[in-house]
Amino acid sequence: MYRGKLYVVMADENKDGLLFFKQAFKEVKVKHELLVFNDCFELISYLKLTEEIPHLVFLDLNMPGKSVLQCITEIRAAKRLSDIVIAIYNTSGTDGDIENTFIAGANIYIKKPHDFTAFKKIIEEVLSLSWLYVTDGFNRDNFILSY
């Protein structure tokens, strides 16, 4: 549904990480609406019930309970959710994690920097790319995003 802005949801159980993320979102220039969930269980429950499909989902790679790989698989398996852009983020990026999330169906993998300015720049770039392409334009060649 077009709302005149990018509709974004995210799942992350880390309270400090959420504050960092929310602050970055407050400062980006792309018009957006952000909805936050504490884990993949909450996110999937919401996505199954909502009529308003988000344009973009941010997922922290390391969450307890349902794994991010399970979460990606469930999103991709649901026909009405299959076109959502999925961005995975983590402070590290092992080759195995990057490959597994790509194979599962994530669109982009973000190596999250500790520097707030760099993180804000990444968020703004992902939002801009998502707004322009929504589901096109992401591929293996531009899967990893880091600064």
Buried (B, 14 or more C-beta within 10 A) or exposed (E): EEEEEBBBBBBBBEEEBBEBBEEBBEEBEBEBBBBBBBBBBBBBEBBEEEEEBBBBBBBBBBBEEBBBBBBBEBBBEEEEBEEBBBBBBBEEBEEEBBEBBBEBBBBBBBBBBEEEEBBBBBBBBBBBBBBEEBEEEBEEEEBEBEE
